[in-house]
Amino acid sequence: METPRKIKTPLTEEVIASLHAGDMVLISGEVYTARDVAHRRLYEALLKGEALPIDLPKSVIFYAAPTPTPPGKAIGSIGPTTSYRMDFFTPKLIENGLKGMIGKGSRSPEVIAALQKYGAVYFGAIGGIAALSARCVQKAELIAYEDLGPEAIRKLIIVDFPAIVINDTLGNDLYAQAQKKWRVNR
């Protein structure tokens, strides 16, 4: 088993270009939580030419919403949600500078094409271990859309958050590669 590579946000073009589908990583730095409705609001703000609450060219978005924060903790349990629900909005965000996303599940051909065209990456996180994932969060701060409750945009400071590169800037797709390999070996 390969040793995970430690990377930090904001992701540089050099780091993004060096990541390949299948690479295991430990992510540290700032990431932002955002799910369906927050994505729609970001998308609509871009269409209207309005300022966004986050700086997309320096951002990695984690498709997640935390449970309530227990006393003495930085955040409640937090795990990835299914990414394809954001796929309608994602190409526009990538076009406007979004560098990375963390979620679970496969992405649409439009998202994969945008990752390749604009130089961004999609990371898969482990589902089902939200309590353990929360241990990687050192700090959480509400940033925007407070009315969305748990699905509001939050800035997280994470340390060694485990993920795997699913889609890279070359158009590679770890899920497609694994399915192809599985079909050949049957």
Long-range contacts (C-beta under 8 A, 24 or more apart in sequence): 4-162, 6-160, 9-58, 9-59, 9-60, 9-100, 10-57, 10-58, 10-59, 10-60, 10-99, 11-60, 11-99, 11-100, 11-121, 13-119, 16-99, 16-100, 16-119, 16-120, 16-121, 16-169, 17-119, 17-169, 19-121, 19-165, 19-168, 19-169, 20-165, 20-168, 20-170, 20-172, 21-165, 21-166, 21-167, 21-168, 21-170, 21-172, 21-173, 21-174, 21-177, 22-164, 22-165, 22-174, 22-177, 23-164, 23-165, 24-162, 24-163, 24-164, 24-165, 25-123, 25-162, 25-163, 25-164, 25-165, 26-160, 26-161, 26-162, 26-163, 27-60, 27-102, 27-123, 27-158, 27-160, 27-161, 27-163, 28-158, 28-159, 28-160, 28-161, 29-60, 29-157, 29-158, 30-58, 30-59, 30-60, 30-155, 30-156, 30-157, 30-158, 31-59, 31-60, 31-61, 31-62, 31-102, 31-155, 31-156, 31-158, 31-161, 32-59, 32-60, 32-61, 32-62, 32-143, 32-153, 32-154, 32-155, 32-156, 33-61, 33-62, 33-63, 33-64, 33-65, 33-66, 33-78, 33-151, 33-152, 33-153, 33-154, 33-156, 34-61, 34-62, 34-63, 34-86, 34-151, 34-153, 35-63, 35-64, 35-65, 35-81, 35-85, 35-86, 35-151, 36-85, 36-86, 36-151, 37-145, 37-148, 37-151, 38-144, 38-145, 38-148, 38-151, 38-152, 38-153, 39-86, 39-89, 39-90, 39-93, 40-89, 41-145, 42-89, 42-93, 43-88, 43-89, 43-92, 43-93, 46-92, 46-93, 46-96, 47-92, 53-143, 53-144, 53-145, 53-153, 54-143, 54-144, 54-153, 54-155, 55-97, 56-93, 56-96, 56-97, 56-98, 56-99, 57-97, 57-98, 57-99, 58-99, 59-97, 59-98, 59-99, 59-100, 60-99, 60-100, 60-101, 60-102, 61-93, 61-98, 61-100, 61-101, 61-102, 62-101, 62-102, 62-103, 62-125, 62-156, 63-101, 63-102, 63-103, 63-104, 64-102, 64-103, 65-150, 65-151, 66-134, 66-140, 66-150, 66-154, 67-130, 67-150, 68-150, 69-140, 73-134, 74-134, 74-137, 74-138, 74-139, 74-140, 75-134, 75-137, 75-140, 75-156, 76-134, 77-130, 77-131, 77-133, 77-134, 78-130, 78-133, 78-134, 78-137, 78-156, 79-125, 79-126, 79-127, 79-128, 79-129, 79-130, 79-133, 80-104, 80-124, 80-125, 80-126, 80-127, 83-107, 83-122, 84-108, 87-111, 90-114, 94-118, 94-120, 102-161, 102-163, 106-166, 106-173, 106-175, 106-176, 107-166, 107-167, 107-173, 111-167, 112-167, 112-171, 112-173, 113-171, 115-167, 115-168, 115-169, 115-171, 116-169, 116-170, 116-171, 119-169, 120-169, 121-165, 121-167, 121-168, 121-169, 122-165, 122-166, 122-167, 123-163, 123-164, 123-165, 123-166, 124-163, 124-164, 124-165, 124-166, 124-174, 125-161, 125-162, 125-163, 126-162, 133-161, 136-160, 136-161, 136-162
